[in-house]
Amino acid sequence: LGDLNPIPLAIMAISSVCWLVYGLSIQDPYVTLSNVPGCIASIWYITAVLPLVKGDQLKNTQNIVVALSAITINLWTYLSLTHKSIVKVRSALGLFASALFIVLSASPLSTIKTVLSTRNSGSILTPLTFAQVTNTALWSAYGLAIKDKFVYGPNLTGLGFGLVQLVLKLSFPSK
């Protein structure tokens, strides 16, 4: 894997599942159906990459996947068993998916200190950077169009983080 930062991959699968569940809760076919292939692809991606990760990176990546899965499952269990109103359930799911997405979109920047000190952006995956910028720009526009703060809020934030990654990629090419 070289310099590749596996943290975004660890968060991506759980984030996609959370957005799928949020889409189901608000009965939005675009949020729901777009996240079905996203869930499948991100789960495949992490299972394909995980065997290539070694040492502390492997342990950290596994810990992130397990911890986020546990938090997600506990939240869903709580929301299901406490008989909250659908409005409160949607709000909790949207807030959690939003928070997790912001962490996901910022996670490639967890190596920013290394990028700046080595002047090498190899730890930031170029295709994911372009995908993040494109994805967040489109979802921001859609979220604003449907006036859903849980869609446009984290995506505008993610767009900002994606643009920072793009600037780093352009300023410090991978070696």
Secondary structure, DSSP 8 states (H G I E B T S, - for coil): -TT---HHHHHHHHHHHHHHHHHHHHT-HHHHHHHHHHHHHHHHHHHHHGGG--HHHHHHHHHHHHHHHHHHHHHHHHHHHTT--HHHHHHHHHHHHHHHHHHHHHGGGGGHHHHHHHT--TTS-HHHHHHHHHHHHHHHHHHHHHT-HHHHHHHHHHHHHHHHHHHHHHHS---
